[in-house]
Amino acid sequence: MKNYIKDIRRSMNMSQEQLAVTCGVTRQTINAIENDKYDPTLSLAFKLSISLQTTVDKLFVFKEDAN
């Protein structure tokens, strides 16, 4: 799943740590999500969208495997 969290977060001049605190997770979790190493739960996806003042569908784009 592709995401635009880093782009939106940076446009808001927000650090990973600040986003993590508002979502109740660690900075490492935010880093893993931004680097496509971890797909967040639905609950966390909604927290991210609220914190970044956007919608879930603008944060995440489903991409199918090329297999």
Backbone as CSV, one residue per row, in Angstrom:
resi,resn,N_x,N_y,N_z,CA_x,CA_y,CA_z,C_x,C_y,C_z
1,MET,0.853,-1.167,0.000,0.000,0.000,0.000,0.904,1.238,0.000
2,LYS,0.680,2.122,-0.938,1.433,3.375,-1.019,0.776,4.384,-0.087
3,ASN,1.607,5.223,0.521,1.017,6.256,1.366,1.711,7.594,1.156
4,TYR,1.008,8.644,1.523,1.491,10.016,1.355,1.670,10.711,2.700
5,ILE,1.856,9.923,3.737,1.968,10.484,5.082,3.159,11.427,5.193
6,LYS,4.316,10.992,4.724,5.524,11.821,4.833,5.330,13.159,4.128
7,ASP,4.776,13.125,2.907,4.573,14.357,2.141,3.632,15.320,2.862
8,ILE,2.522,14.798,3.342,1.543,15.649,4.019,2.090,16.147,5.348
9,ARG,2.740,15.259,6.086,3.331,15.635,7.379,4.354,16.749,7.193
10,ARG,5.224,16.605,6.204,6.245,17.634,5.953,5.625,18.958,5.511
11,SER,4.563,18.883,4.716,3.914,20.122,4.256,3.309,20.890,5.427
12,MET,3.026,20.169,6.518,2.477,20.792,7.723,3.577,21.142,8.734
13,ASN,4.842,20.970,8.326,5.987,21.218,9.211,5.862,20.445,10.519
14,MET,5.462,19.181,10.398,5.278,18.329,11.560,6.352,17.243,11.542
15,SER,6.943,16.995,12.688,7.954,15.942,12.783,7.277,14.586,12.968
16,GLN,8.039,13.530,12.743,7.519,12.188,13.006,7.138,12.058,14.474
17,GLU,7.939,12.620,15.332,7.676,12.546,16.781,6.363,13.232,17.130
18,GLN,6.123,14.413,16.568,4.875,15.135,16.835,3.670,14.332,16.363
19,LEU,3.771,13.755,15.174,2.674,12.948,14.651,2.455,11.718,15.522
20,ALA,3.537,11.099,15.932,3.442,9.914,16.780,2.721,10.226,18.087
21,VAL,3.066,11.337,18.708,2.441,11.715,19.976,0.942,11.932,19.790
22,THR,0.554,12.622,18.723,-0.876,12.887,18.522,-1.658,11.614,18.218
23,CYS,-0.969,10.599,17.682,-1.642,9.339,17.339,-1.475,8.260,18.406
24,GLY,-0.660,8.533,19.409,-0.476,7.568,20.486,0.384,6.372,20.116
25,VAL,1.345,6.583,19.221,2.277,5.523,18.828,3.708,6.044,18.949
26,THR,4.675,5.193,18.631,6.070,5.623,18.694,6.495,6.266,17.377
27,ARG,7.576,7.015,17.439,8.145,7.600,16.222,8.558,6.494,15.256
28,GLN,9.040,5.381,15.797,9.460,4.258,14.962,8.282,3.685,14.166
29,THR,7.101,3.696,14.764,5.910,3.229,14.046,5.608,4.134,12.865
30,ILE,5.675,5.436,13.076,5.441,6.393,11.984,6.471,6.188,10.891
31,ASN,7.724,6.027,11.286,8.795,5.795,10.315,8.534,4.530,9.506
32,ALA,8.134,3.453,10.151,7.862,2.189,9.454,6.699,2.331,8.475
33,ILE,5.665,3.061,8.867,4.522,3.273,7.967,4.955,4.099,6.762
34,GLU,5.683,5.186,7.010,6.126,6.052,5.912,7.021,5.317,4.923
35,ASN,7.775,4.339,5.407,8.707,3.597,4.548,8.127,2.270,4.053
36,ASP,6.810,2.138,4.112,6.099,0.959,3.602,6.569,-0.360,4.215
37,LYS,6.959,-0.299,5.478,7.373,-1.515,6.180,6.277,-2.013,7.123
38,TYR,5.229,-1.222,7.289,4.150,-1.576,8.212,2.860,-0.919,7.733
39,ASP,1.812,-1.720,7.626,0.490,-1.181,7.302,-0.257,-0.969,8.609
40,PRO,-0.724,0.253,8.850,-1.391,0.539,10.125,-2.766,-0.118,10.218
41,THR,-3.234,-0.278,11.429,-4.598,-0.745,11.644,-5.556,0.323,11.127
42,LEU,-6.793,-0.053,10.951,-7.798,0.910,10.506,-7.942,2.047,11.507
43,SER,-7.902,1.700,12.773,-8.011,2.710,13.827,-6.862,3.718,13.737
44,LEU,-5.650,3.233,13.557,-4.495,4.127,13.448,-4.572,4.945,12.161
45,ALA,-5.058,4.356,11.087,-5.201,5.105,9.833,-6.129,6.301,10.018
46,PHE,-7.211,6.093,10.767,-8.121,7.206,11.037,-7.470,8.256,11.935
47,LYS,-6.699,7.828,12.926,-5.985,8.782,13.786,-5.002,9.599,12.966
48,LEU,-4.302,8.943,12.053,-3.358,9.658,11.183,-4.091,10.681,10.321
49,SER,-5.218,10.286,9.763,-5.948,11.214,8.894,-6.464,12.420,9.674
50,ILE,-6.912,12.196,10.884,-7.381,13.307,11.713,-6.215,14.229,12.064
51,SER,-5.099,13.647,12.465,-3.924,14.444,12.840,-3.375,15.238,11.665
52,LEU,-3.485,14.663,10.463,-2.961,15.326,9.268,-4.038,16.105,8.515
53,GLN,-5.213,16.214,9.123,-6.313,17.013,8.590,-6.665,16.653,7.145
54,THR,-6.784,15.353,6.918,-7.157,14.865,5.593,-8.004,13.612,5.763
55,THR,-8.235,12.911,4.695,-9.028,11.687,4.758,-8.135,10.469,4.539
56,VAL,-8.598,9.325,4.983,-7.827,8.089,4.848,-7.516,7.806,3.377
57,ASP,-8.479,8.025,2.507,-8.247,7.725,1.092,-7.242,8.676,0.437
58,LYS,-6.967,9.796,1.054,-5.920,10.688,0.537,-4.546,10.312,1.103
59,LEU,-4.527,9.589,2.220,-3.262,9.136,2.820,-2.753,7.849,2.197
60,PHE,-3.672,6.942,1.870,-3.289,5.608,1.417,-3.885,5.282,0.060
61,VAL,-3.072,4.656,-0.782,-3.532,4.203,-2.087,-3.157,2.736,-2.207
62,PHE,-4.151,1.907,-2.479,-3.908,0.482,-2.628,-3.250,0.228,-3.970
63,LYS,-2.172,-0.559,-3.939,-1.553,-0.966,-5.199,-1.395,-2.477,-5.166
64,GLU,-1.816,-3.108,-6.233,-1.744,-4.568,-6.299,-0.330,-4.998,-6.638
65,ASP,0.006,-6.202,-6.172,1.306,-6.759,-6.520,1.370,-7.019,-8.018
66,ALA,2.559,-6.923,-8.543,2.747,-7.130,-9.982,2.797,-8.612,-10.343
67,ASN,2.619,-9.497,-9.361,2.715,-10.944,-9.632,1.621,-11.397,-10.507
